[in-house]
Amino acid sequence: MLKKTLLSAAILGAVLGAPAMAEQKSEFKVAWSIYVGWMPWGYLETSGIMDKWADKYEIDVEIVQINDYIESINQYTAGAFDGVSATNMDTLSIPSGGGVDTTALLVGDYSNGNDAVIIKGEGGLESLKGKPVNLVELSVSHYLLARGLDSVGLSEADLAGVINTSDADMIAAYATDDVEAVVTWNPLVSTILEEPTATKVYDSADIPGEIIDIMFVNTDTLADNPAFGKALTGAWYEVLGLMAAGDEEALTAMAEASGTDLAGYKAQLASTQMFYDPAEAIAFTEGEALKETMVNVAEFLFDKGILGEGAPSADFVGVAYPDGATTGDANNVQFRYDTTYMQMAADGAL
């Protein structure tokens, strides 16, 4: 099992290896991993849409798929990438908690059923008592489990333990006799639920708006290279426009890249609150509920001992919002919600 001390050391090492400051440049790299709401990033690369928008702003943007989700965030934190697709929680804990100032450029969706707690056999959340649970430790899966257990008066102490399991290994792990329960995300959830033994007992639809899927970029890089933000934003909303219109060529390509068919991918999209319209993403990002969510997430991370190296409290990392408000430490803002570029898309100004 991955130890918290090892994770903290990995984060610290990544930060120490990161560039000290950003600068004006013309070549950028963005990392993404397989997830229903992030499949547009793969299509951006293969369809040439990213190249088209990058050429418009006279830059080059490479979109790179990383098979291991947490590894993609670690590599971004270490400075290997200028941006990464990640959740609000994992970004707060790893790059922002590690001192890498990071901006939420594109708020793409929130999970509305795509993340789930699955057991073998019949039962409910209460049946997890005394059982081991496999998940990506200290990720949104861990957060979802904690929220679920709390809803039935249980805690992690009531389990036989959590077993750290990479998302890349989750399906194979579920197939073994030793695994009794897993927490994971789509498309893995859909695949596991095809097994006759699998029962979903809790999912992210029970906590709507809390697991948010975002394209994050290095704050200094964005400040010094606004063309980077414009190119990513323009390309992103072009693809989302195709999806909203039901473009079967684009949707089928995303489905196949995620290991399913068109019907399967549409089923996953049905449990995802996609913000196809930038105005919807802006409204969500500017909503008061987001601040409460981030406070809850920070408290979870602090309780797990992963809100930055030596964090003295849940307020260790400051989170800034579009209205100028801050949660956490206003003197240590390392996570920023910024609607500037989404507003450009909404205004047709890209």
C-alpha positions as CSV (number, residue, x, y, z in Angstrom):
1,M,0.0,0.0,0.0
2,L,1.2,3.5,-0.8
3,K,2.3,5.3,2.3
4,K,1.4,8.9,2.9
5,T,5.0,9.7,3.7
6,L,6.1,8.4,0.3
7,L,3.5,10.4,-1.5
8,S,4.5,13.5,0.3
9,A,8.2,12.9,-0.6
10,A,7.2,12.3,-4.2
11,I,5.3,15.6,-4.3
12,L,8.2,17.5,-2.7
13,G,10.7,15.9,-5.1
14,A,8.5,16.9,-8.0
15,V,8.3,20.5,-6.9
16,L,12.0,20.7,-6.3
17,G,12.5,19.6,-9.9
18,A,10.0,22.1,-11.3
19,P,11.0,25.2,-13.2
20,A,11.5,28.3,-10.9
21,M,9.5,30.6,-13.2
22,A,7.6,30.6,-16.4
23,E,8.6,32.5,-19.6
24,Q,7.3,33.4,-23.0
25,K,7.6,30.4,-25.3
26,S,6.0,28.9,-28.4
27,E,5.8,25.2,-27.6
28,F,3.6,23.6,-24.9
29,K,2.7,20.2,-23.7
30,V,-0.6,19.1,-22.0
31,A,-1.2,15.8,-20.4
32,W,-4.5,13.9,-20.1
33,S,-5.8,10.5,-19.1
34,I,-8.7,8.3,-20.0
35,Y,-12.0,9.5,-18.6
36,V,-15.4,10.2,-20.2
37,G,-15.1,14.0,-19.7
38,W,-11.5,14.2,-20.9
39,M,-11.9,12.2,-24.1
40,P,-12.2,15.4,-26.1
41,W,-8.5,16.1,-25.4
42,G,-7.5,12.9,-27.3
43,Y,-9.8,13.9,-30.2
44,L,-8.4,17.4,-30.2
45,E,-5.0,15.8,-31.0
46,T,-6.0,13.1,-33.5
47,S,-8.5,15.3,-35.4
48,G,-6.1,18.2,-36.0
49,I,-8.4,20.7,-34.2
50,M,-5.7,21.5,-31.6
51,D,-3.2,22.1,-34.4
52,K,-5.6,24.4,-36.2
53,W,-6.1,26.6,-33.1
54,A,-2.4,26.5,-32.2
55,D,-1.5,27.6,-35.7
56,K,-4.0,30.5,-35.3
57,Y,-2.0,31.8,-32.4
58,E,1.4,30.9,-33.9
59,I,2.3,28.3,-31.2
60,D,2.6,24.5,-31.0
61,V,0.6,22.5,-28.5
62,E,1.1,18.8,-28.0
63,I,-1.6,16.8,-26.3
64,V,-0.1,13.7,-24.6
65,Q,-2.1,10.7,-23.2
66,I,-0.7,9.3,-19.9
67,N,-2.1,5.9,-18.9
68,D,-1.8,6.4,-15.2
69,Y,-3.9,9.3,-14.0
70,I,-2.0,10.2,-10.8
71,E,1.3,9.9,-12.7
72,S,0.0,12.5,-15.2
73,I,-0.5,15.0,-12.3
74,N,2.9,14.1,-10.8
75,Q,4.6,14.9,-14.2
76,Y,2.7,18.2,-14.5
77,T,3.8,19.0,-10.9
78,A,7.4,18.3,-11.8
79,G,7.2,20.7,-14.8
80,A,7.1,18.1,-17.6
81,F,3.8,19.5,-18.8
82,D,2.2,23.0,-18.9
83,G,-1.3,21.7,-18.3
84,V,-3.1,18.5,-17.1
85,S,-6.6,17.2,-16.9
86,A,-7.4,16.5,-13.3
87,T,-10.0,16.9,-10.6
88,N,-10.3,19.8,-8.2
89,M,-9.3,17.5,-5.3
90,D,-6.2,15.9,-6.8
91,T,-5.0,19.3,-8.0
92,L,-5.4,20.9,-4.6
93,S,-3.4,18.1,-2.9
94,I,-0.6,17.5,-5.4
95,P,0.5,20.5,-7.4
96,S,-1.2,23.3,-5.4
97,G,-0.4,21.6,-2.1
98,G,3.2,21.2,-3.3
99,G,3.6,24.8,-4.1
100,V,2.9,24.8,-7.9
101,D,0.6,27.8,-8.6
102,T,-2.1,26.3,-10.8
103,T,-5.1,27.8,-12.6
104,A,-8.4,26.1,-13.5
105,L,-8.5,27.2,-17.2
106,L,-11.5,25.1,-18.4
107,V,-14.1,23.7,-16.0
108,G,-15.3,20.9,-18.2
109,D,-17.9,18.9,-16.1
110,Y,-18.7,17.4,-12.8
111,S,-19.2,13.7,-12.2
112,N,-22.8,12.9,-11.8
113,G,-22.6,9.1,-11.5
114,N,-19.3,8.4,-13.2
115,D,-17.5,7.6,-10.0
116,A,-18.8,4.7,-8.0
117,V,-18.4,2.4,-5.1
118,I,-18.9,-1.2,-6.3
119,I,-19.2,-4.4,-4.2
120,K,-19.2,-8.1,-5.1
121,G,-22.6,-9.6,-4.4
122,E,-25.7,-8.1,-2.8
123,G,-25.8,-5.4,-0.2
124,G,-25.4,-1.7,0.4
125,L,-22.7,0.6,1.8
126,E,-23.2,-0.9,5.2
127,S,-21.9,-4.2,3.9
128,L,-18.4,-2.7,3.5
129,K,-17.9,-3.0,7.2
130,G,-15.0,-5.3,7.8
131,K,-14.0,-5.6,4.1
132,P,-11.0,-4.3,2.2
133,V,-11.7,-1.8,-0.5
134,N,-9.5,-1.3,-3.6
135,L,-9.1,2.2,-5.0
136,V,-6.6,4.8,-6.0
137,E,-5.6,5.9,-2.6
138,L,-5.9,9.6,-1.7
139,S,-7.7,10.3,-5.0
140,V,-11.3,11.4,-5.6
141,S,-12.2,7.7,-5.2
142,H,-11.0,7.9,-1.6
143,Y,-13.0,11.0,-1.1
144,L,-16.2,9.4,-2.6
145,L,-15.7,6.4,-0.3
146,A,-15.4,8.7,2.8
147,R,-18.5,10.6,1.8
148,G,-20.4,7.4,1.3
149,L,-19.3,5.8,4.6
150,D,-20.2,9.0,6.5
151,S,-23.7,8.9,5.0
152,V,-24.3,5.5,6.7
153,G,-22.5,6.3,10.0
154,L,-19.3,4.4,9.1
155,S,-15.7,5.5,8.7
156,E,-12.6,4.1,7.1
157,A,-11.7,2.7,10.5
158,D,-14.7,0.3,10.1
159,L,-13.1,-1.3,7.0
160,A,-10.5,-4.0,6.8
161,G,-8.4,-1.3,5.1
162,V,-8.0,0.4,1.7
163,I,-5.7,-1.1,-0.9
164,N,-4.0,1.3,-3.2
165,T,-4.7,0.1,-6.8
166,S,-3.8,2.0,-10.0
167,D,-6.7,2.8,-12.3
168,A,-4.7,0.9,-15.0
169,D,-5.0,-2.3,-12.8
170,M,-8.5,-1.9,-11.4
171,I,-10.4,-4.2,-13.8
172,A,-7.9,-7.0,-13.4
173,A,-7.9,-6.5,-9.6
174,Y,-11.7,-6.8,-9.5
175,A,-11.5,-10.1,-11.3
176,T,-9.4,-11.7,-8.5
177,D,-11.0,-13.6,-5.7
178,D,-9.4,-11.5,-3.0
179,V,-11.0,-8.2,-4.1
180,E,-14.4,-7.6,-2.4
181,A,-15.1,-4.0,-3.3
182,V,-13.7,-1.2,-5.5
183,V,-14.1,2.5,-6.0
184,T,-13.2,3.9,-9.4
185,W,-14.4,6.0,-12.3
186,N,-15.7,5.5,-15.9
187,P,-15.0,3.9,-18.2
188,L,-13.8,1.4,-15.6
189,V,-17.1,1.6,-13.7
190,S,-19.1,0.6,-16.8
191,T,-16.8,-2.3,-17.5
192,I,-16.9,-3.7,-14.0
193,L,-20.7,-3.3,-13.7
194,E,-21.0,-5.7,-16.7
195,E,-19.9,-8.5,-14.3
196,P,-22.9,-10.3,-12.9
197,T,-21.3,-10.2,-9.4
198,A,-21.0,-6.3,-9.4
199,T,-23.4,-4.1,-7.4
200,K,-23.1,-0.3,-7.4
201,V,-23.9,0.9,-3.9
202,Y,-23.0,4.6,-4.1
203,D,-21.9,7.1,-6.8
204,S,-21.0,10.7,-7.4
205,A,-24.7,11.5,-8.3
206,D,-25.1,11.4,-4.5
207,I,-22.7,14.3,-4.1
208,P,-23.4,16.4,-7.3
209,G,-20.9,19.2,-8.1
210,E,-18.2,17.9,-5.7
211,I,-16.0,15.9,-8.1
212,I,-15.1,18.5,-10.8
213,D,-13.1,17.7,-14.0
214,I,-10.9,20.5,-15.2
215,M,-8.1,21.4,-17.5
216,F,-5.5,23.0,-15.2
217,V,-2.5,25.0,-16.4
218,N,0.5,26.5,-14.7
219,T,-0.5,30.0,-13.6
220,D,2.8,31.7,-14.5
221,T,2.9,30.0,-17.9
222,L,-0.6,31.2,-18.6
223,A,0.2,34.7,-17.5
224,D,3.2,34.9,-19.8
225,N,1.6,33.1,-22.7
226,P,-2.1,34.1,-23.1
227,A,-2.0,32.6,-26.6
228,F,-1.7,29.2,-24.9
229,G,-4.9,29.7,-23.0
230,K,-6.7,31.0,-26.0
231,A,-5.7,28.1,-28.2
232,L,-6.7,25.5,-25.6
233,T,-10.0,27.2,-25.0
234,G,-10.9,27.7,-28.6
235,A,-10.1,24.1,-29.5
236,W,-11.9,22.7,-26.4
237,Y,-15.2,24.5,-27.2
238,E,-15.0,23.6,-30.9
239,V,-15.0,19.9,-29.9
240,L,-17.7,20.4,-27.3
241,G,-19.8,22.0,-29.9
242,L,-19.5,18.9,-32.0
243,M,-20.5,16.7,-29.1
244,A,-23.5,18.9,-28.2
245,A,-24.6,18.6,-31.8
246,G,-24.4,14.8,-31.6
247,D,-21.6,14.5,-34.2
248,E,-21.3,10.7,-34.4
249,E,-17.9,10.8,-36.0
250,A,-16.4,12.7,-33.1
251,L,-18.3,10.8,-30.5
252,T,-17.5,7.4,-32.0
253,A,-13.8,8.3,-32.1
254,M,-13.9,9.2,-28.4
255,A,-15.8,6.1,-27.6
256,E,-13.3,3.8,-29.3
257,A,-10.4,5.6,-27.7
258,S,-11.9,4.9,-24.3
259,G,-12.5,1.3,-25.0
260,T,-16.2,1.3,-25.6
261,D,-18.7,1.8,-28.4
262,L,-20.9,4.8,-29.2
263,A,-23.8,3.6,-27.1
264,G,-21.4,2.9,-24.2
265,Y,-19.9,6.3,-24.4
266,K,-23.3,8.0,-24.6
267,A,-24.2,6.1,-21.4
268,Q,-21.2,7.5,-19.7
269,L,-22.0,11.0,-20.9
270,A,-25.4,10.6,-19.4
271,S,-23.9,10.4,-15.9
272,T,-21.6,13.4,-16.6
273,Q,-22.8,17.0,-16.2
274,M,-20.8,18.3,-19.2
275,F,-20.6,22.1,-19.6
276,Y,-21.0,22.2,-23.4
277,D,-21.8,25.9,-23.2
278,P,-19.1,28.1,-21.7
279,A,-21.7,30.2,-20.0
280,E,-22.8,27.2,-18.0
281,A,-19.2,26.6,-16.9
282,I,-18.8,30.2,-15.9
283,A,-22.0,30.1,-13.9
284,F,-20.9,27.0,-12.0
285,T,-17.4,28.4,-11.4
286,E,-18.9,31.7,-10.1
287,G,-21.4,29.9,-7.9
288,E,-21.2,30.1,-4.1
289,A,-21.5,26.3,-3.8
290,L,-18.0,25.9,-5.2
291,K,-16.4,27.6,-2.3
292,E,-18.2,25.2,0.2
293,T,-17.1,22.3,-1.9
294,M,-13.4,23.4,-1.9
295,V,-13.5,23.9,1.9
296,N,-14.9,20.3,2.3
297,V,-12.2,18.9,0.0
298,A,-9.5,20.8,1.9
299,E,-10.7,19.4,5.2
300,F,-10.7,15.8,3.7
301,L,-7.2,16.2,2.4
302,F,-5.9,17.6,5.7
303,D,-7.5,14.8,7.6
304,K,-5.6,12.4,5.3
305,G,-2.4,14.2,5.8
306,I,-1.9,15.1,2.2
307,L,-2.7,18.8,1.9
308,G,0.9,19.8,1.2
309,E,4.1,19.0,3.1
310,G,3.7,19.9,6.7
311,A,0.3,21.6,6.3
312,P,-0.6,23.1,9.8
313,S,-4.4,23.2,9.0
314,A,-7.0,22.6,6.4
315,D,-6.6,26.3,5.4
316,F,-3.0,25.8,4.4
317,V,-3.6,26.3,0.6
318,G,-5.4,29.4,-0.6
319,V,-8.0,29.0,-3.3
320,A,-8.9,32.1,-5.3
321,Y,-12.3,32.6,-7.1
322,P,-13.4,34.8,-9.9
323,D,-15.1,37.3,-7.6
324,G,-11.8,37.9,-5.7
325,A,-12.8,35.9,-2.7
326,T,-10.4,33.3,-1.2
327,T,-10.9,30.2,0.9
328,G,-7.9,28.9,2.8
329,D,-4.8,31.0,3.3
330,A,-5.0,34.2,1.3
331,N,-1.2,34.6,1.6
332,N,-0.6,31.2,0.1
333,V,-2.9,31.1,-3.0
334,Q,-1.8,28.2,-5.2
335,F,-5.1,27.2,-6.8
336,R,-7.1,29.7,-8.9
337,Y,-10.5,29.5,-10.6
338,D,-10.4,31.9,-13.5
339,T,-13.2,32.4,-16.0
340,T,-11.3,34.8,-18.2
341,Y,-10.8,32.5,-21.1
342,M,-14.1,30.7,-20.8
343,Q,-15.7,34.2,-21.0
344,M,-13.8,34.9,-24.2
345,A,-15.4,31.7,-25.6
346,A,-18.8,32.8,-24.5
347,D,-18.3,36.2,-26.0
348,G,-17.0,34.8,-29.3
349,A,-13.7,36.7,-28.7
350,L,-11.2,33.9,-29.5
